Amino acid sequence: MPLAMKLLRKFSALPRTERRALVEAVLLLGLARVALLLPFRIVAPSIGRATALHEAPRTALDPAEREAALAVGRALRRAANRVPWTSSCLVRAVAGRMMLRRLGLPSLLELGARPEGAARLAAHAWLRCGDIDVIGAETAAEYTSIAAFRA
């Protein structure tokens, strides 16, 4: 069976809410990728309000909000692994921010950096919703947070 048919069959077997989230994630990953081709100073206002890092406490979410935030993360990971373009951590975080905003959920997008070699920095972005690590947080501890944007 061709790969496209296998993927379509898997997609059809998903619950309706997961199919919807997956389609939304694919579309927003593409939109975020295109938006991030613009200079960051132009994109930054749509990402959120710059926030001092110490002003970014993790707040508890109710069970429905927790499940919604976790579902956004699952949809982003699934979609990013299947789209025909590279979805960097920043693209994933921005797409996740848009998905959470549509759901009316608070989020914090953080940018971090770490030294890599003599004159290079490695950068990373991750997204949190309340006390949920939505996307990118699995390696966030390796980076020093340098900026945060609150929705």
VMD Tcl script that builds the backbone (N, CA, C; Angstrom):
set m [mol new atoms 453]
animate dup $m
set s [atomselect $m all]
$s set {name element resname resid chain x y z} {
  {N N MET 1 A 0.840 -1.170 0.000}
  {CA C MET 1 A 0.000 0.000 0.000}
  {C C MET 1 A 0.894 1.246 0.000}
  {N N PRO 2 A 0.631 2.203 -0.887}
  {CA C PRO 2 A 1.439 3.424 -0.945}
  {C C PRO 2 A 1.381 4.186 0.386}
  {N N LEU 3 A 2.442 4.941 0.644}
  {CA C LEU 3 A 2.564 5.693 1.889}
  {C C LEU 3 A 1.406 6.664 2.079}
  {N N ALA 4 A 1.002 7.344 1.020}
  {CA C ALA 4 A -0.088 8.314 1.127}
  {C C ALA 4 A -1.375 7.638 1.596}
  {N N MET 5 A -1.629 6.445 1.111}
  {CA C MET 5 A -2.834 5.718 1.518}
  {C C MET 5 A -2.745 5.312 2.990}
  {N N LYS 6 A -1.567 4.897 3.423}
  {CA C LYS 6 A -1.387 4.529 4.831}
  {C C LYS 6 A -1.633 5.735 5.735}
  {N N LEU 7 A -1.064 6.883 5.351}
  {CA C LEU 7 A -1.248 8.091 6.145}
  {C C LEU 7 A -2.721 8.514 6.170}
  {N N LEU 8 A -3.390 8.428 5.032}
  {CA C LEU 8 A -4.801 8.789 4.959}
  {C C LEU 8 A -5.647 7.856 5.823}
  {N N ARG 9 A -5.318 6.594 5.811}
  {CA C ARG 9 A -6.046 5.624 6.624}
  {C C ARG 9 A -5.832 5.903 8.122}
  {N N LYS 10 A -4.584 6.196 8.506}
  {CA C LYS 10 A -4.292 6.544 9.901}
  {C C LYS 10 A -5.031 7.815 10.308}
  {N N PHE 11 A -5.007 8.809 9.417}
  {CA C PHE 11 A -5.688 10.075 9.685}
  {C C PHE 11 A -7.184 9.847 9.882}
  {N N SER 12 A -7.783 9.045 9.021}
  {CA C SER 12 A -9.221 8.770 9.105}
  {C C SER 12 A -9.595 8.044 10.389}
  {N N ALA 13 A -8.665 7.279 10.933}
  {CA C ALA 13 A -8.943 6.518 12.146}
  {C C ALA 13 A -8.867 7.380 13.417}
  {N N LEU 14 A -8.310 8.576 13.296}
  {CA C LEU 14 A -8.202 9.452 14.459}
  {C C LEU 14 A -9.573 9.999 14.842}
  {N N PRO 15 A -9.774 10.290 16.129}
  {CA C PRO 15 A -11.014 10.968 16.530}
  {C C PRO 15 A -11.120 12.324 15.831}
  {N N ARG 16 A -12.325 12.791 15.650}
  {CA C ARG 16 A -12.574 14.029 14.909}
  {C C ARG 16 A -11.797 15.212 15.481}
  {N N THR 17 A -11.746 15.337 16.792}
  {CA C THR 17 A -11.039 16.468 17.404}
  {C C THR 17 A -9.545 16.423 17.098}
  {N N GLU 18 A -8.971 15.218 17.070}
  {CA C GLU 18 A -7.545 15.091 16.750}
  {C C GLU 18 A -7.282 15.387 15.276}
  {N N ARG 19 A -8.192 14.974 14.397}
  {CA C ARG 19 A -8.042 15.298 12.967}
  {C C ARG 19 A -8.073 16.802 12.762}
  {N N ARG 20 A -8.998 17.468 13.435}
  {CA C ARG 20 A -9.115 18.921 13.310}
  {C C ARG 20 A -7.847 19.612 13.809}
  {N N ALA 21 A -7.343 19.174 14.959}
  {CA C ALA 21 A -6.126 19.766 15.522}
  {C C ALA 21 A -4.931 19.525 14.605}
  {N N LEU 22 A -4.869 18.364 14.002}
  {CA C LEU 22 A -3.761 18.043 13.105}
  {C C LEU 22 A -3.788 18.912 11.850}
  {N N VAL 23 A -4.954 19.107 11.281}
  {CA C VAL 23 A -5.087 19.974 10.105}
  {C C VAL 23 A -4.708 21.404 10.479}
  {N N GLU 24 A -5.201 21.869 11.626}
  {CA C GLU 24 A -4.861 23.216 12.084}
  {C C GLU 24 A -3.346 23.351 12.287}
  {N N ALA 25 A -2.732 22.338 12.875}
  {CA C ALA 25 A -1.288 22.380 13.116}
  {C C ALA 25 A -0.512 22.452 11.802}
  {N N VAL 26 A -0.903 21.682 10.814}
  {CA C VAL 26 A -0.221 21.712 9.514}
  {C C VAL 26 A -0.325 23.108 8.902}
  {N N LEU 27 A -1.529 23.666 8.897}
  {CA C LEU 27 A -1.729 24.997 8.303}
  {C C LEU 27 A -0.931 26.069 9.056}
  {N N LEU 28 A -0.947 26.012 10.381}
  {CA C LEU 28 A -0.265 27.040 11.157}
  {C C LEU 28 A 1.246 26.861 11.149}
  {N N LEU 29 A 1.730 25.636 11.018}
  {CA C LEU 29 A 3.174 25.438 10.844}
  {C C LEU 29 A 3.635 26.095 9.540}
  {N N GLY 30 A 2.846 25.952 8.487}
  {CA C GLY 30 A 3.179 26.592 7.217}
  {C C GLY 30 A 3.123 28.104 7.319}
  {N N LEU 31 A 2.073 28.623 7.954}
  {CA C LEU 31 A 1.937 30.069 8.124}
  {C C LEU 31 A 3.076 30.631 8.978}
  {N N ALA 32 A 3.409 29.952 10.058}
  {CA C ALA 32 A 4.502 30.407 10.930}
  {C C ALA 32 A 5.823 30.397 10.181}
  {N N ARG 33 A 6.037 29.373 9.384}
  {CA C ARG 33 A 7.304 29.295 8.629}
  {C C ARG 33 A 7.436 30.461 7.664}
  {N N VAL 34 A 6.360 30.785 6.987}
  {CA C VAL 34 A 6.377 31.916 6.054}
  {C C VAL 34 A 6.540 33.232 6.820}
  {N N ALA 35 A 5.811 33.396 7.917}
  {CA C ALA 35 A 5.888 34.633 8.710}
  {C C ALA 35 A 7.299 34.863 9.231}
  {N N LEU 36 A 7.979 33.790 9.609}
  {CA C LEU 36 A 9.317 33.939 10.178}
  {C C LEU 36 A 10.392 34.219 9.126}
  {N N LEU 37 A 9.995 34.314 7.867}
  {CA C LEU 37 A 10.916 34.777 6.833}
  {C C LEU 37 A 11.071 36.301 6.907}
  {N N LEU 38 A 10.100 36.948 7.559}
  {CA C LEU 38 A 10.150 38.401 7.748}
  {C C LEU 38 A 11.122 38.732 8.875}
  {N N PRO 39 A 11.605 39.969 8.923}
  {CA C PRO 39 A 12.466 40.357 10.051}
  {C C PRO 39 A 11.730 40.166 11.377}
  {N N PHE 40 A 12.453 39.726 12.405}
  {CA C PHE 40 A 11.833 39.395 13.685}
  {C C PHE 40 A 11.133 40.602 14.306}
  {N N ARG 41 A 11.641 41.807 14.107}
  {CA C ARG 41 A 11.017 42.998 14.687}
  {C C ARG 41 A 9.603 43.199 14.136}
  {N N ILE 42 A 9.346 42.684 12.954}
  {CA C ILE 42 A 8.012 42.772 12.366}
  {C C ILE 42 A 7.113 41.670 12.923}
  {N N VAL 43 A 7.663 40.497 13.140}
  {CA C VAL 43 A 6.892 39.348 13.611}
  {C C VAL 43 A 6.657 39.393 15.121}
  {N N ALA 44 A 7.605 39.952 15.867}
  {CA C ALA 44 A 7.555 39.920 17.335}
  {C C ALA 44 A 6.238 40.424 17.929}
  {N N PRO 45 A 5.665 41.532 17.464}
  {CA C PRO 45 A 4.406 41.979 18.068}
  {C C PRO 45 A 3.270 40.959 17.967}
  {N N SER 46 A 3.263 40.171 16.904}
  {CA C SER 46 A 2.211 39.159 16.770}
  {C C SER 46 A 2.488 37.934 17.641}
  {N N ILE 47 A 3.718 37.775 18.089}
  {CA C ILE 47 A 4.061 36.654 18.961}
  {C C ILE 47 A 3.566 36.905 20.383}
  {N N GLY 48 A 3.564 38.163 20.784}
  {CA C GLY 48 A 3.077 38.499 22.115}
  {C C GLY 48 A 3.850 39.651 22.711}
  {N N ARG 49 A 3.513 39.967 23.934}
  {CA C ARG 49 A 4.140 41.068 24.659}
  {C C ARG 49 A 5.405 40.569 25.324}
  {N N ALA 50 A 6.509 41.267 25.080}
  {CA C ALA 50 A 7.767 40.904 25.740}
  {C C ALA 50 A 7.558 41.001 27.248}
  {N N THR 51 A 8.034 40.000 27.974}
  {CA C THR 51 A 7.811 39.891 29.407}
  {C C THR 51 A 9.137 39.623 30.086}
  {N N ALA 52 A 9.344 40.254 31.224}
  {CA C ALA 52 A 10.537 39.934 32.009}
  {C C ALA 52 A 10.415 38.490 32.471}
  {N N LEU 53 A 11.508 37.767 32.463}
  {CA C LEU 53 A 11.471 36.341 32.776}
  {C C LEU 53 A 10.950 36.066 34.176}
  {N N HIS 54 A 11.249 36.931 35.135}
  {CA C HIS 54 A 10.767 36.698 36.499}
  {C C HIS 54 A 9.274 36.978 36.643}
  {N N GLU 55 A 8.654 37.588 35.629}
  {CA C GLU 55 A 7.218 37.860 35.634}
  {C C GLU 55 A 6.437 36.739 34.966}
  {N N ALA 56 A 7.045 35.614 34.771}
  {CA C ALA 56 A 6.408 34.543 34.009}
  {C C ALA 56 A 6.177 33.306 34.876}
  {N N PRO 57 A 5.345 33.419 35.908}
  {CA C PRO 57 A 5.099 32.245 36.742}
  {C C PRO 57 A 4.261 31.210 35.996}
  {N N ARG 58 A 4.435 29.969 36.387}
  {CA C ARG 58 A 3.605 28.901 35.816}
  {C C ARG 58 A 2.323 28.828 36.624}
  {N N THR 59 A 1.205 28.963 35.959}
  {CA C THR 59 A -0.074 28.904 36.651}
  {C C THR 59 A -0.739 27.564 36.372}
  {N N ALA 60 A -1.501 27.101 37.333}
  {CA C ALA 60 A -2.199 25.823 37.168}
  {C C ALA 60 A -3.384 26.003 36.229}
  {N N LEU 61 A -3.614 25.012 35.417}
  {CA C LEU 61 A -4.750 25.006 34.493}
  {C C LEU 61 A -5.805 24.052 35.015}
  {N N ASP 62 A -7.061 24.288 34.631}
  {CA C ASP 62 A -8.092 23.315 34.999}
  {C C ASP 62 A -7.946 22.095 34.079}
  {N N PRO 63 A -8.593 20.979 34.413}
  {CA C PRO 63 A -8.394 19.744 33.622}
  {C C PRO 63 A -8.693 19.891 32.123}
  {N N ALA 64 A -9.713 20.641 31.767}
  {CA C ALA 64 A -10.040 20.811 30.342}
  {C C ALA 64 A -8.957 21.621 29.634}
  {N N GLU 65 A -8.448 22.657 30.296}
  {CA C GLU 65 A -7.374 23.465 29.710}
  {C C GLU 65 A -6.094 22.649 29.576}
  {N N ARG 66 A -5.791 21.841 30.583}
  {CA C ARG 66 A -4.610 20.973 30.532}
  {C C ARG 66 A -4.689 20.045 29.319}
  {N N GLU 67 A -5.833 19.406 29.154}
  {CA C GLU 67 A -5.994 18.472 28.038}
  {C C GLU 67 A -5.886 19.199 26.704}
  {N N ALA 68 A -6.442 20.408 26.610}
  {CA C ALA 68 A -6.362 21.171 25.366}
  {C C ALA 68 A -4.907 21.527 25.051}
  {N N ALA 69 A -4.150 21.950 26.066}
  {CA C ALA 69 A -2.737 22.305 25.852}
  {C C ALA 69 A -1.927 21.077 25.445}
  {N N LEU 70 A -2.179 19.957 26.078}
  {CA C LEU 70 A -1.479 18.717 25.714}
  {C C LEU 70 A -1.838 18.286 24.295}
  {N N ALA 71 A -3.103 18.462 23.902}
  {CA C ALA 71 A -3.549 18.096 22.549}
  {C C ALA 71 A -2.860 18.971 21.502}
  {N N VAL 72 A -2.656 20.249 21.814}
  {CA C VAL 72 A -1.943 21.140 20.886}
  {C C VAL 72 A -0.522 20.628 20.687}
  {N N GLY 73 A 0.150 20.261 21.771}
  {CA C GLY 73 A 1.506 19.729 21.663}
  {C C GLY 73 A 1.564 18.456 20.833}
  {N N ARG 74 A 0.610 17.546 21.071}
  {CA C ARG 74 A 0.580 16.296 20.289}
  {C C ARG 74 A 0.375 16.582 18.805}
  {N N ALA 75 A -0.561 17.484 18.493}
  {CA C ALA 75 A -0.850 17.806 17.095}
  {C C ALA 75 A 0.371 18.449 16.423}
  {N N LEU 76 A 1.049 19.332 17.130}
  {CA C LEU 76 A 2.234 19.971 16.563}
  {C C LEU 76 A 3.338 18.960 16.279}
  {N N ARG 77 A 3.590 18.055 17.226}
  {CA C ARG 77 A 4.640 17.045 17.011}
  {C C ARG 77 A 4.288 16.139 15.846}
  {N N ARG 78 A 3.050 15.686 15.787}
  {CA C ARG 78 A 2.620 14.822 14.689}
  {C C ARG 78 A 2.764 15.524 13.347}
  {N N ALA 79 A 2.244 16.745 13.281}
  {CA C ALA 79 A 2.255 17.490 12.015}
  {C C ALA 79 A 3.674 17.831 11.582}
  {N N ALA 80 A 4.492 18.293 12.519}
  {CA C ALA 80 A 5.861 18.715 12.172}
  {C C ALA 80 A 6.681 17.555 11.626}
  {N N ASN 81 A 6.363 16.346 12.049}
  {CA C ASN 81 A 7.095 15.177 11.559}
  {C C ASN 81 A 6.635 14.727 10.180}
  {N N ARG 82 A 5.536 15.298 9.689}
  {CA C ARG 82 A 4.997 14.829 8.425}
  {C C ARG 82 A 4.934 15.880 7.320}
  {N N VAL 83 A 5.132 17.139 7.660}
  {CA C VAL 83 A 5.080 18.168 6.612}
  {C C VAL 83 A 6.346 18.096 5.762}
  {N N PRO 84 A 6.261 18.533 4.510}
  {CA C PRO 84 A 7.427 18.419 3.619}
  {C C PRO 84 A 8.471 19.528 3.792}
  {N N TRP 85 A 8.348 20.335 4.814}
  {CA C TRP 85 A 9.329 21.376 5.097}
  {C C TRP 85 A 9.859 21.180 6.515}
  {N N THR 86 A 10.953 21.854 6.802}
  {CA C THR 86 A 11.537 21.787 8.133}
  {C C THR 86 A 10.788 22.743 9.048}
  {N N SER 87 A 10.335 22.243 10.165}
  {CA C SER 87 A 9.655 23.076 11.156}
  {C C SER 87 A 10.572 23.204 12.355}
  {N N SER 88 A 11.295 24.310 12.405}
  {CA C SER 88 A 12.225 24.543 13.510}
  {C C SER 88 A 11.457 24.710 14.817}
  {N N CYS 89 A 12.196 24.757 15.901}
  {CA C CYS 89 A 11.578 24.937 17.218}
  {C C CYS 89 A 10.800 26.247 17.272}
  {N N LEU 90 A 11.317 27.296 16.647}
  {CA C LEU 90 A 10.616 28.577 16.654}
  {C C LEU 90 A 9.330 28.500 15.831}
  {N N VAL 91 A 9.377 27.845 14.706}
  {CA C VAL 91 A 8.173 27.664 13.884}
  {C C VAL 91 A 7.127 26.894 14.680}
  {N N ARG 92 A 7.528 25.841 15.350}
  {CA C ARG 92 A 6.591 25.047 16.158}
  {C C ARG 92 A 6.010 25.868 17.298}
  {N N ALA 93 A 6.860 26.643 17.964}
  {CA C ALA 93 A 6.391 27.450 19.092}
  {C C ALA 93 A 5.414 28.535 18.635}
  {N N VAL 94 A 5.702 29.172 17.520}
  {CA C VAL 94 A 4.808 30.219 17.002}
  {C C VAL 94 A 3.478 29.608 16.568}
  {N N ALA 95 A 3.524 28.473 15.887}
  {CA C ALA 95 A 2.283 27.796 15.485}
  {C C ALA 95 A 1.487 27.387 16.722}
  {N N GLY 96 A 2.167 26.869 17.733}
  {CA C GLY 96 A 1.498 26.501 18.976}
  {C C GLY 96 A 0.868 27.695 19.653}
  {N N ARG 97 A 1.577 28.824 19.633}
  {CA C ARG 97 A 1.042 30.062 20.213}
  {C C ARG 97 A -0.272 30.423 19.544}
  {N N MET 98 A -0.317 30.314 18.199}
  {CA C MET 98 A -1.541 30.644 17.466}
  {C C MET 98 A -2.672 29.684 17.827}
  {N N MET 99 A -2.348 28.400 17.967}
  {CA C MET 99 A -3.373 27.417 18.317}
  {C C MET 99 A -3.923 27.687 19.716}
  {N N LEU 100 A -3.046 27.966 20.665}
  {CA C LEU 100 A -3.490 28.236 22.030}
  {C C LEU 100 A -4.295 29.530 22.102}
  {N N ARG 101 A -3.887 30.535 21.349}
  {CA C ARG 101 A -4.626 31.807 21.324}
  {C C ARG 101 A -6.044 31.576 20.841}
  {N N ARG 102 A -6.203 30.761 19.797}
  {CA C ARG 102 A -7.548 30.477 19.279}
  {C C ARG 102 A -8.405 29.806 20.338}
  {N N LEU 103 A -7.787 28.993 21.197}
  {CA C LEU 103 A -8.511 28.302 22.268}
  {C C LEU 103 A -8.713 29.185 23.499}
  {N N GLY 104 A -8.151 30.388 23.476}
  {CA C GLY 104 A -8.287 31.290 24.613}
  {C C GLY 104 A -7.422 30.910 25.800}
  {N N LEU 105 A -6.328 30.188 25.529}
  {CA C LEU 105 A -5.447 29.742 26.606}
  {C C LEU 105 A -4.212 30.631 26.696}
  {N N PRO 106 A -3.753 30.902 27.915}
  {CA C PRO 106 A -2.552 31.717 28.090}
  {C C PRO 106 A -1.317 30.923 27.686}
  {N N SER 107 A -0.306 31.619 27.220}
  {CA C SER 107 A 0.924 30.905 26.889}
  {C C SER 107 A 2.123 31.825 27.028}
  {N N LEU 108 A 3.266 31.196 27.139}
  {CA C LEU 108 A 4.527 31.916 27.256}
  {C C LEU 108 A 5.507 31.271 26.292}
  {N N LEU 109 A 5.980 32.060 25.326}
  {CA C LEU 109 A 6.964 31.585 24.367}
  {C C LEU 109 A 8.318 32.117 24.833}
  {N N GLU 110 A 9.265 31.206 25.040}
  {CA C GLU 110 A 10.595 31.612 25.500}
  {C C GLU 110 A 11.635 31.333 24.428}
  {N N LEU 111 A 12.611 32.217 24.384}
  {CA C LEU 111 A 13.748 32.056 23.495}
  {C C LEU 111 A 14.987 31.897 24.356}
  {N N GLY 112 A 15.848 30.970 23.996}
  {CA C GLY 112 A 17.065 30.739 24.760}
  {C C GLY 112 A 18.266 30.585 23.851}
  {N N ALA 113 A 19.437 30.675 24.456}
  {CA C ALA 113 A 20.686 30.527 23.708}
  {C C ALA 113 A 21.706 29.819 24.581}
  {N N ARG 114 A 22.697 29.228 23.920}
  {CA C ARG 114 A 23.826 28.622 24.617}
  {C C ARG 114 A 25.040 28.716 23.701}
  {N N PRO 115 A 26.228 28.807 24.296}
  {CA C PRO 115 A 27.440 28.834 23.469}
  {C C PRO 115 A 27.603 27.517 22.727}
  {N N GLU 116 A 28.047 27.621 21.496}
  {CA C GLU 116 A 28.322 26.419 20.700}
  {C C GLU 116 A 29.578 26.696 19.884}
  {N N GLY 117 A 30.684 26.238 20.382}
  {CA C GLY 117 A 31.942 26.500 19.698}
  {C C GLY 117 A 32.479 27.862 20.083}
  {N N ALA 118 A 33.510 28.279 19.401}
  {CA C ALA 118 A 34.233 29.502 19.755}
  {C C ALA 118 A 33.400 30.767 19.555}
  {N N ALA 119 A 32.811 30.932 18.411}
  {CA C ALA 119 A 32.127 32.186 18.113}
  {C C ALA 119 A 30.682 31.970 17.680}
  {N N ARG 120 A 30.076 30.879 18.110}
  {CA C ARG 120 A 28.717 30.570 17.670}
  {C C ARG 120 A 27.794 30.389 18.856}
  {N N LEU 121 A 26.534 30.701 18.640}
  {CA C LEU 121 A 25.495 30.464 19.626}
  {C C LEU 121 A 24.467 29.522 19.023}
  {N N ALA 122 A 23.967 28.642 19.841}
  {CA C ALA 122 A 22.832 27.823 19.435}
  {C C ALA 122 A 21.594 28.447 20.067}
  {N N ALA 123 A 20.513 28.506 19.333}
  {CA C ALA 123 A 19.282 29.109 19.831}
  {C C ALA 123 A 18.184 28.052 19.886}
  {N N HIS 124 A 17.204 28.300 20.752}
  {CA C HIS 124 A 16.087 27.377 20.905}
  {C C HIS 124 A 14.858 28.164 21.340}
  {N N ALA 125 A 13.688 27.674 20.984}
  {CA C ALA 125 A 12.425 28.277 21.401}
  {C C ALA 125 A 11.545 27.190 21.985}
  {N N TRP 126 A 10.787 27.531 23.006}
  {CA C TRP 126 A 9.849 26.575 23.587}
  {C C TRP 126 A 8.613 27.322 24.040}
  {N N LEU 127 A 7.533 26.572 24.211}
  {CA C LEU 127 A 6.232 27.150 24.501}
  {C C LEU 127 A 5.615 26.451 25.696}
  {N N ARG 128 A 5.121 27.270 26.625}
  {CA C ARG 128 A 4.437 26.743 27.810}
  {C C ARG 128 A 3.041 27.338 27.875}
  {N N CYS 129 A 2.140 26.553 28.400}
  {CA C CYS 129 A 0.772 27.006 28.648}
  {C C CYS 129 A 0.488 26.676 30.100}
  {N N GLY 130 A 0.469 27.694 30.954}
  {CA C GLY 130 A 0.304 27.442 32.377}
  {C C GLY 130 A 1.435 26.562 32.866}
  {N N ASP 131 A 1.087 25.429 33.461}
  {CA C ASP 131 A 2.106 24.512 33.966}
  {C C ASP 131 A 2.411 23.372 32.991}
  {N N ILE 132 A 1.951 23.515 31.745}
  {CA C ILE 132 A 2.161 22.486 30.707}
  {C C ILE 132 A 3.264 22.937 29.757}
  {N N ASP 133 A 4.231 22.072 29.518}
  {CA C ASP 133 A 5.240 22.301 28.483}
  {C C ASP 133 A 4.643 21.802 27.174}
  {N N VAL 134 A 4.272 22.723 26.300}
  {CA C VAL 134 A 3.562 22.364 25.069}
  {C C VAL 134 A 4.519 21.812 24.018}
  {N N ILE 135 A 5.571 22.554 23.736}
  {CA C ILE 135 A 6.497 22.134 22.680}
  {C C ILE 135 A 7.882 22.701 22.968}
  {N N GLY 136 A 8.915 21.906 22.728}
  {CA C GLY 136 A 10.292 22.366 22.815}
  {C C GLY 136 A 10.932 22.331 24.182}
  {N N ALA 137 A 10.169 22.092 25.224}
  {CA C ALA 137 A 10.712 22.170 26.584}
  {C C ALA 137 A 11.623 21.000 26.939}
  {N N GLU 138 A 11.595 19.935 26.157}
  {CA C GLU 138 A 12.417 18.767 26.476}
  {C C GLU 138 A 13.906 19.074 26.481}
  {N N THR 139 A 14.326 20.093 25.741}
  {CA C THR 139 A 15.745 20.475 25.740}
  {C C THR 139 A 15.969 21.895 26.255}
  {N N ALA 140 A 14.933 22.533 26.757}
  {CA C ALA 140 A 15.035 23.928 27.213}
  {C C ALA 140 A 16.052 24.108 28.333}
  {N N ALA 141 A 16.228 23.109 29.178}
  {CA C ALA 141 A 17.160 23.227 30.308}
  {C C ALA 141 A 18.604 23.411 29.838}
  {N N GLU 142 A 18.903 23.050 28.607}
  {CA C GLU 142 A 20.255 23.203 28.067}
  {C C GLU 142 A 20.549 24.644 27.633}
  {N N TYR 143 A 19.539 25.513 27.654}
  {CA C TYR 143 A 19.659 26.883 27.154}
  {C C TYR 143 A 19.389 27.885 28.264}
  {N N THR 144 A 20.003 29.039 28.141}
  {CA C THR 144 A 19.720 30.147 29.037}
  {C C THR 144 A 18.622 30.973 28.398}
  {N N SER 145 A 17.532 31.125 29.111}
  {CA C SER 145 A 16.399 31.898 28.587}
  {C C SER 145 A 16.811 33.366 28.466}
  {N N ILE 146 A 16.604 33.949 27.292}
  {CA C ILE 146 A 17.016 35.335 27.064}
  {C C ILE 146 A 15.831 36.265 26.759}
  {N N ALA 147 A 14.694 35.700 26.408}
  {CA C ALA 147 A 13.511 36.523 26.133}
  {C C ALA 147 A 12.262 35.679 26.316}
  {N N ALA 148 A 11.199 36.342 26.700}
  {CA C ALA 148 A 9.916 35.656 26.861}
  {C C ALA 148 A 8.815 36.550 26.320}
  {N N PHE 149 A 7.818 35.936 25.712}
  {CA C PHE 149 A 6.690 36.643 25.136}
  {C C PHE 149 A 5.406 36.026 25.655}
  {N N ARG 150 A 4.581 36.834 26.297}
  {CA C ARG 150 A 3.302 36.383 26.845}
  {C C ARG 150 A 2.192 36.724 25.851}
  {N N ALA 151 A 1.278 35.792 25.690}
  {CA C ALA 151 A 0.140 36.029 24.766}
  {C C ALA 151 A -0.792 37.054 25.368}
}
mol reanalyze $m
mol bondsrecalc $m
mol representation Tube
mol addrep $m
